[in-house]
Amino acid sequence: MCRSYSSGKATVVLTPKDMFVWTGISCSRILTSTLYKTLFTRKVHLISLVDRAVPLPLCTRRIAPVQLYPKRTMSMYQGGGSNNQEDGGVRVIDMRSDTITKPTPAMRQAMAEAEVGDDVYGEDPTVNALQEKVAKLFGMEAALFVPTGTMGNFCSIMAHCWERGSEMLLGDCAHIFIYEQGGSAQLGGIHPRTVRNKPDGTFDLGEVESKIRTSDPHLPITRLICVENTQNICGGRVLPLSFLQELRSLADRHKLLVHMDGARLMNAATALNVPPSEILQYCDSVSMCLSKGLGAPVGSVIGGKKDFIARCVRLRKVLGGGMRQAGVLAAAGLLAITDGAARLHQDHDNARTIAEGIHSMDPSVLQIDLNAVQSNIIVFELVSHAVTPGQFCEMLNTYDPSDSLDVNVRVPMYPTDFKRGIRCVTHHHINAEDAQLVLKKFRVVVNSMAGMAKKMKITDK
C-alpha cells in the first residue's frame, strides 16, 4: 500500500519501504521542508513538505532500507524443527547447522536450579565455576564467559591489537574475515590482511612470513595471527598439531601473538583424540562456542592470560556483553563442556556415515572428498546442472508423497557461498537411525535428478 502526501504543488508518494526510514526515499533528492513534523500515528511518519526539491548532503543520500535477514540467511533459519513431528507426521532432520541444537533436559534442569549473582560484579558463582573449569580445560591462566562467539573473537583481537594502526593476518576463508561483518576493522580499527587458506584449513607459512610488517611508517604493524579450528568453510577440517607448532615458532620469531577461533575446538580435540590444552599450547588466546555441537543455548568462552582477560572484560562491557544473573546460562555451559563434549564422537561417526553414503551415489550428480570429512561438517559438490544447489536443497527439504520412504521426512540444509557446494552438519539431535534416513532421502532426490538429466539430454537432441 502506498500513501500520498501533498503540500501545495508537490505530491510525494511513499511506499512502505520508503516510510521505513523517513529521511531516505530511495533517491538522491528529496522534497525538504522549512516546517516539518514527524507524527507517530499508527506507526506511520507524516511529513509536511514544501514545493521544491534540493540535493541531500552526500552522507545522507541513498539510505538503504534495513534488511534484517538476507536471502541466504533466511534460508538457513527457515524450515527446521530438530526432528519434531509436524502436521501430517513429516519428520524433520535439520542439518543446516549445529547451532540449531536445543538444550538437553539435564541442561534445562541445571538452568532452573542454578545459583546466581551479579556477574558484572564478579559475584555469580555458576559463571565463576564455568570460567575456572574452562581455564583448566584450556591449560590457560583465566577464562571469560561472553554472550556470543563473534564477541569472543572481537574482544580477543582487540585485546591483542590494543594500539591503533595494528594489523592481523588470517586465512581468506576465516569466519572472522567473512562472516563477522569486518568488526575488527569497523569497530576496532584493526587492519585484516589475508593469506590463502589451503583446502585442509591451514595456510602457507612462507606466505604468512612474507606479509609481516613492522616499522615502516607507511604501513600498519602486524601484531596478531588468527587461525580457525575446526575450519568451517573448508568443511570442518582439523588443523594438524604440527602446523600449529610451526606457526607458533614463526610467531615467536617475529614477536607476534596467535589467536584461535575455536568455535568448534572440542570437535577438533575429539577428532585428534587429545585434550584441548594440547591444541592450545601453541596459542595465546582462544574463543570457543558453547552453543554449537556442545548443545548449550547461549554463550562462548575466551581463554588466555590474566592481563589479556582483564582487557577482554573491559571490551565485553563496552560492547554491551556484561550480564547480570548469567548463571542460568553458565549452568548449561558447564554441562556442555562435560556431557556435550563426551558425545561429539557420535556426531563425527554420523557425519562419516552420511559422507560415505553420498560417496557411493551417482558421481555424475554428487561428489565428495572423504578425506575432507574430519568432524561433524560435510561439504559435497553438486556436479549435475539439472538443478541449482539451492533447488537441490529445496528438494531435500520438501516432502513428496511419491518418495516411497517408510517415514515422511524433510532434510533442511543449505548451499555454501563457494562453487556448487552444499553443507550439512550433524549434532546431538541426529542419531545413527537418522543418518540412514537422510541417505534414503538423498537417494530419492538423486534418482529424481538422474531422470531429469535424461529428459534434458533427450530435449537437447
N, C-alpha and C positions, 0 to 999 in steps of 0.2 A: 504494500500500500504506500502511495506517495502522498505528501502533504504540500500544499502551495501556500506561500506567504507573500503578501503584496505590500508595497509601500509606494504609493503614487504610481509612477510609470513602471517601476521594476517589480517583477514577479520571479520568485525563486522556488523551484520545485525540489524538494528534498526526498530522497529515498530513505528507507530505514537505515541503510549503510551510512548515508550522509549524516543522518541525525545522530548516529552513534558518537561522533566527535563533531561538535557544532562548529569548531574552528577550521575544519577541513572538509570542503565539499568536493574532494577528489579532482581538483583542478588548481592551476597556479594563480587564478584570480578569483576573488570572492567579493560579493557586494558587502561593503562595510558600512557601519553606521556611526553617526555622531551621537546618537542616543540609542543605546541597545540595552536590552534587559533579557536576562535568562530566567524564564519562569519554569518551574517544575510542575507541570500539570500532566498527570498520567504518565510521568517519566518522559515527556517529550519536550525538547528545548524549542521555545518560540523566540525568534529573533526579529527585532524591528530593524528594517533595512532602509537605507537611503537609495537614491536613484542611480548613483554612479558606481562603477567598479574601479578599484585601484589594485595594483600589484601587491601581493603579500610579501613581507620580508622573506628572504631566501630560506631562513631557518624554519619557517612555518609553512612552507609550500608542500603540497602533496603529502599531507599527513595520512599515512596508511591506516586503514581500519585494523583494529586488533583482531587477529585470528588466533583463538585460544589453542586449537589443535590443528596443525596442518594435515593434509590428506593422509600422508604416510602414518603419522602418529595416531590419527583416528582409527586407521585400520588395525593398529596394534591394540587399541583399547576397546574395540567393539567385538562382539561375537564370542566372548569367552564363557566361562562358567565353572571351570575347575571340576569337571566330572559330575556336575549337577544334572539331575534328570529334568529335562524341560517338558513343556506341554507336548503331549504326543509321545513321550517316552524316548526322546532323542538324547543320546548320551554325548557329552562334550568332553573331549580330551584336549585340553588347552595347552598348546605347545608354543605360544607366542613368546613366552619368556618365563624365567624362574621368578620374576618379580610379581607374578600374579598369585603366588602362594599365599595361603591363608594360615593364620596361627593354629597350632595344634590345640586340642582340648587341654593338654597339660600347660601350654603357654597361657591360655585364657584363664585358667585357674590361678596360675602364678601371678598374672597381672592383677587379678581381682584381690589377691591376698597380699600384694607387695607392700612392704614397709616403705614409706616415702618421707621426704623432707624437701627443703628448698635447695635444688641443685645449683642455682646461681650463687648461693652462699656456700656451696660445697657440702651441704648437710643432708643430701639424700643418700641413705645407707645402701640402697639397692644399686644406684648408679655408681657409687664408690666401689662396691663389691665387683660390679662388672668391669670397671676400669682397672682395678687391681688384678683381676683374673686375666684380662686381655693382655696387660703388660707382661705378665709371666708367660702367657702363651706365645707372645711375640719375642720374648727374650729382650725386652726393652725396658727403659727406666720408668716410663709412665705411659698412660693412655688417656684418651678423652672421648666421651660419647657425644656425637653430633647427630642432628636430625637426618642428614642425607649424605650420600657418597659424593655428590658434587660439592657440597660444603666441605666435606672432609678433604677432598683434593685441593680445593681452593685455599683453605686455611693452611694446609701443608706447604703449598707452593709459595704463598705469601710469607709464611714464617721463615722459609729458607731464603727467599729473594726480598729481604727486608729493605734493601736500599733501592732507590729509584734508578732506572737505567739498567736493571738486571735482565738477564735472558735465561731461558730454559731450553734444553734440547729434548726432543721427544719424537716418537715414531709418527709417520704421516697417517697411520691407521689408529692412533691412540684415541680412546674415548675422550680424554681431556681435550684433545685438539679438535675433534669433530663434533661431539655431542654435548659439550658443556658450555655452549654459547660464547666461547672465547672469553670466559670470565676472567682469566688471569690477565688478559690484556684490557678487557673492558672495564674492570673494576680495580685491578691491581697494578696496571701499568707495566706488566711484565711481558717482554717480547718472546713469543714462542717461535722457535726455529726447528723445522722438522728434518729428520733423516728418514730414508726409505725403509719401511718395515719389510723384512723378508716374509715369505709365506708361513714360516714357523713362529712368527711373532717377535723374533729378535731383530737386530739391525747390525750393519757392518760397523765394527768399532773403529776401523780406519776412517770411515766417513764421519763418525762422531768426533774423532780427534781432529779431523781437518776443519771442523766447524766451530771449534772452541775459540772464543775471542776474549782478549784480556784488556790491555791498557790503551788501545788506540782510541783517541777522543772522538773519532767519527762513528764508533760502533758501540752497541750495548755490551755489557760484560757478562759472559757466561758464568752462571753460578750453580746450575742445577741440571741434572739429567733425570728424566722420568721414564719409567718402564711400566708395562701393564701385564699382570699375571693373575689369571689366565687372560690371553689376548682375545678379546671379544670378536672383533671384525675378522681376525684370522681364523675364526672357527673354534674358539676356546682352547687355543694352543697353550701348552705349558712351557714356560721358559726353562731351559736346561740350567742346572746349578753351575755348570762350567762357564756358561755365558755370563751369568751374574757375577761369578768370581773374577772373570776377566774385566768386566765392566767396573767392578769395584777397584781393581788395580789401576785402570785408566783414570778413574775419578780421583783416586788418591794422588796420582802423579801430578794432576792439574789442580789439586785442592778444590775439587767440586763435590757437591752433595748429590745423593741419589734418593729419589722418592719413588715408591712403588704404588701405583694404582692397583691395589689388591682387592678390588670389588669381589672377586671370586678366588681369593687367596686360599681358602680352605679346600676348594676344588683342586687347586694346584698341589697343595700338600697331600691330598688324598691320592692324586694321580702319581706323585713321586714316592708316596709311602714314607714321608718324612714329616716331622713336626714343623709348624710354620716358622719357628725360630731358626731352623736350618736354612730356610729360604731367605729370611730377613736379616741374617748375619751380614749380608752384603749391602744392606740398605740403611739409610739414615732415618727414614720415616716410611710409614705405610698408612693407607686408608682402606679399611675392609668393611664391606657391606654386610649387615645382619639380615636384611630383608629380601635377599635373593634365594639361593639354594638353601640357606640356613633356616629360612622359614619365619623369621620374626616379622611383625607387621611394620616396624619403623626402625630406622637408625643405622648409623655406621660408627666405627671406632677408628681413631687415629692413634698411632703408636710412634714413640720417639724418645729423645732425651727430655729431661725435666724442663730445661730452659726453652726448648722447642715447644713443648706442650703448653708452657706458660704463655708464649706468644699466641698459640692457637686458641687459648681461652679468650684472649683479648679480641682476636679476629672473629671467633664464633659469636661473641657478644655484639659486635658492631654489625654483623650480618643478620642479627635477629635470631640466632640459634640458641641463645640461653633459655633453658626451660626450667620450670619450677619443680613440681612434683613429678619428675620424669621417671621415677622408679617403676611406675606402671608399665613403661616401655622397656626399661632396662631389664625387668624381670623376664620378659620374653627373650631378650638378648642373651641372658645367662644360660637359658635352655638351648638357645640357638647354637652357641659355641661348644656345647657338650652333646646333647641329643641330636641336634641338627647336623653337626659335623660328622657324627659317628655313622650316619646312614648315607652320606654322599656317594659312597661306592655303589650303592644301588642305582642312583641316577646315572652314574657312569656306565654301569652294566646295561641299563635300559637304552642308553644312547648308542652303545656299541651294537646292541641287538637291532635297533632300528636302522643304523647305518649299514650294517651287513645285509639287512633285508633290502634296502634301497639299492645297494651294490649288485644284488642278484637280479634286479629288474632290467627291463629292456634298455640297453645303453644308448639307443638312439633317442630315448626320451629323457632319461635321468643319468647323471654321472656323479660319482662321489669319490674322493680320495680318503680311503680308510685310515691311512697314516695320520691324517689331519684330525681325526676324531679322538681326542685325548681326555676329554672331560664330559660335561653334560650338554655341550653345544654341538649341533650337527649343521653343517652348511653343505648343500649339494647344488648342482647346476642343472637347470632345465635346458637340455640340449635341443629338444624339439621346438620348432617355431609354430606349431599348430595353435598354441595359446601363449599368452604372455605369462611371466611369473605371477603377476597379480591374479590373472584368471585361473591359473593352476591352484593358487591358494584359495580362491573362491570355490572351486570345485571340491577341494578337501573340506571346506567349511560349510558345505551345503548337503543337507540330507536329501537323497533321491530314493524314492520308494523302490526303484528298479535296481538298487545297489546289490541285491542278493546277499546281504550280510545278515548274520544271525542277530546282530544288535544294531539298531539305528544309531548312527554316530556322525558327529562332526568333529573335525580336527583343525582348529584355527592355528595358523602360523602366518608369517609374512615375508615378502621378498626383502632381500638385502638391497643396499644402495649401490651395489657393485655388480656389474655384468648382469648375468641371468641367474644370480644366486638366490637361494631360499634358505632361511634359517629356521630351525626348530630347536627347542630346549626342553630337556627333561627336568623333573623336580619331584617333590615328595607327594604330589597328587597323582603321579603316574607310576603304576606298578608294572610288573612283568606281563600280566594279562593285558593291560592297556597297550603295552608296546606291540604285542601281537595284533591287537585290534587296529592300531594305527597302520600297521603294514598291510592288513587286509583292505583298509580304506585306500591306501596308496595304490594297491594292485587294481582296484576297481577304476580309479581315476586314470592310471597309466594305460590300462586296456582301452578305456574310452578314448584316450588321446591317440592311441595307435589306430583305432578306427577312423578318427578324424583325419589323421595324416594320410591314410589310404584314400579317403574321399578327396583330399586336396590334390593328390597325385593324379587321380582319375580326372579331376576337373582340369588340371594343367594340360593333360594330354588332349 
